[in-house]
Amino acid sequence: MAGGKWTLGIESTAHTFSFGLVDGSGIPYPSKSDTVRPLEGGIHPREAADHHRDYSSELFQDILRSQNLTPSDIGAIAYSQGPGLGPCLRIGASVARTISSALDVPLIGVNHCVAHIEIGRQQCDCDDPVLLYVSGGNTQVIAKLQGKYRVLGETLDIGIGNMLDKFARMQGFPFPGGPVIEKLALEYIQENPAASLEGLELPYPVRGMDLAFSGILTAAQRLIEKGHSLGSVCWSLQEHAFAACVEVGERALAHTGKTELLLGGGVACNNRIREMCTLMATDRDSTSHAPPRMYCIDNGTMIALLGHIELNTGRKTSLLASGINQYLRTDDTLVSWS
Amino acid sequence: MVFIDEQRLHLGAEAEVWRGSWMGQSAIRKQRRNRSWRHPDLDDRLGRRRMIAEARLLVRLYRNGLNVPLLLDCDMFEQQLVMSHVQGKPLIEILNDPSIPDDSVMNILKNTGQSIRMLHRQAVIHGDLSTNNIIVTPENEAVLIDFGLARIEYETELFGIDLHVLFEILGASHPHRKDAIDAIIEGYAACEDIHGPAENTPGGQPVGMQDVLDRFNLIRTRVRYHG
């Protein structure tokens, strides 16, 4: 049990290494993070892991300093046990084991995807949402059914964020490309408020509640090659890809009969997808929620929060069971809290 | 349109579904909704295309002897379709009803697989197979409804995805029925034995049963964090 002490959370599933805190009553505090930004290309798992190792001790000092804590104020260590990139996860788990052993405090390994849901619920005060989880690696629609968070639909190839980053990279923009695409799209629509999608049509990759994004990436690149302006293609790309995600979210609401939509993941920082979700939810007498941006992207705080919640249910992770699982499934976590 | 609304059955993602009467008979009215969050060009393209496709496919499938709702009226200006009402319960209710004996449920699931293969033999994918879109009649037959995302196709991949969409929903909504997908596959595979090889369709040879099942198994390994 954390008691009155703080729970430290460690996130290291992909490009970001992050420490976050919740206090003894589970109130979250901002994370201290650093993200790998490759000069070219995507994330190399081992290079990202090297980055995480190099930054871990400095960030640990930063997070303690941010709330004027000493190591003895830490009552438990939570870390992302999966899913994610193996080498990155291993660094987070090693750091977690080290701190836990040194301070002699409980260790708890949690599911990264479930952490996105729980920080969203806590921040937005929603009860039983359908989560539209849109990030680089993941694009999933998740809802709690029969005691576990279950994946109702997901991408059949690449994550939506990955698609946006790849498109940006083809145009020569560095990682992360999503914000650049958002800015160009916004400028385009502000200059052309009556813009038409005619000539800018892209595939609409909805397959029931599943999605796919590789075809839309190729088609968007083809529009560029045909000479369409970058702004117009960025705009069309967002309109098509986000509409597909929001439609899948709506299908999940219709299928489960739930009335709250929650956004999570890095792409949830985008204002256009937030706006679309709000319009969709309002249209069907439901509500749409999105946590502050610092809790949409990968962050240690959400890991600390889920660790705090799970410790309160009596679960903890022994050293022997503290190995990582790259393929940890969302429905492996029994949701015994409410 | 001479349709008298009685009860709204469902607020779907794309349409509102009403039960009522049409020319004195019990029928379903499907009213497409404009989606304000989608750009009007995209909304119009999807809406018109999906509704025309649904109307055409319902007629085609019905004429070819499939057990699908009968299209009664189609109004593209009002964006609504009227079709016959299929009596029965959605599969989701059957799977959630503990009072139905297991062998009966398994039988229904096999019939579901068979209905899906009967559709695929027409070179048509459903596009949105969920346990809400399969109606189980009092005779335990499985009738597929809601062809809003259906299309004529000849690519193996899309038929595999059709099964995968249902597989994901079964896993998420009905985790206690772990063998549900196996029963569906069994019914799907048995269809050729019962009805003989699939006949050619106007666009060519429909994708074969074994090819679809092989592709489905491949797609299962492709998504994130499969077991």
HADDOCK unambig.tbl for C-alpha pairs under 7 A between the chains (distance, minus, plus):
assign (segid A and resid 145 and name CA) (segid B and resid 173 and name CA) 6.32 0.50 0.50
assign (segid A and resid 150 and name CA) (segid B and resid 172 and name CA) 5.08 0.50 0.50
assign (segid A and resid 151 and name CA) (segid B and resid 172 and name CA) 5.95 0.50 0.50
assign (segid A and resid 152 and name CA) (segid B and resid 168 and name CA) 5.96 0.50 0.50
assign (segid A and resid 152 and name CA) (segid B and resid 169 and name CA) 5.50 0.50 0.50
assign (segid A and resid 152 and name CA) (segid B and resid 172 and name CA) 5.67 0.50 0.50
assign (segid A and resid 153 and name CA) (segid B and resid 168 and name CA) 6.54 0.50 0.50
assign (segid A and resid 156 and name CA) (segid B and resid 222 and name CA) 6.77 0.50 0.50
assign (segid A and resid 156 and name CA) (segid B and resid 223 and name CA) 5.49 0.50 0.50
assign (segid A and resid 196 and name CA) (segid B and resid 41 and name CA) 6.73 0.50 0.50
assign (segid A and resid 197 and name CA) (segid B and resid 41 and name CA) 6.00 0.50 0.50
assign (segid A and resid 207 and name CA) (segid B and resid 127 and name CA) 5.77 0.50 0.50
assign (segid A and resid 207 and name CA) (segid B and resid 128 and name CA) 6.65 0.50 0.50
assign (segid A and resid 208 and name CA) (segid B and resid 127 and name CA) 5.47 0.50 0.50
assign (segid A and resid 208 and name CA) (segid B and resid 128 and name CA) 3.97 0.50 0.50
assign (segid A and resid 208 and name CA) (segid B and resid 129 and name CA) 6.78 0.50 0.50
assign (segid A and resid 208 and name CA) (segid B and resid 165 and name CA) 6.16 0.50 0.50
assign (segid A and resid 209 and name CA) (segid B and resid 165 and name CA) 6.61 0.50 0.50
assign (segid A and resid 210 and name CA) (segid B and resid 165 and name CA) 6.44 0.50 0.50
assign (segid A and resid 239 and name CA) (segid B and resid 39 and name CA) 6.86 0.50 0.50
assign (segid A and resid 243 and name CA) (segid B and resid 38 and name CA) 5.96 0.50 0.50
assign (segid A and resid 247 and name CA) (segid B and resid 13 and name CA) 6.76 0.50 0.50
assign (segid A and resid 250 and name CA) (segid B and resid 13 and name CA) 5.34 0.50 0.50
assign (segid A and resid 251 and name CA) (segid B and resid 12 and name CA) 6.86 0.50 0.50
assign (segid A and resid 251 and name CA) (segid B and resid 13 and name CA) 5.05 0.50 0.50
assign (segid A and resid 254 and name CA) (segid B and resid 11 and name CA) 6.56 0.50 0.50
assign (segid A and resid 254 and name CA) (segid B and resid 12 and name CA) 5.39 0.50 0.50
assign (segid A and resid 254 and name CA) (segid B and resid 13 and name CA) 6.29 0.50 0.50
assign (segid A and resid 276 and name CA) (segid B and resid 37 and name CA) 4.77 0.50 0.50
assign (segid A and resid 279 and name CA) (segid B and resid 36 and name CA) 6.62 0.50 0.50
assign (segid A and resid 279 and name CA) (segid B and resid 37 and name CA) 5.49 0.50 0.50
assign (segid A and resid 280 and name CA) (segid B and resid 37 and name CA) 6.02 0.50 0.50
assign (segid A and resid 327 and name CA) (segid B and resid 225 and name CA) 4.35 0.50 0.50
assign (segid A and resid 328 and name CA) (segid B and resid 225 and name CA) 6.24 0.50 0.50
assign (segid A and resid 329 and name CA) (segid B and resid 225 and name CA) 5.66 0.50 0.50
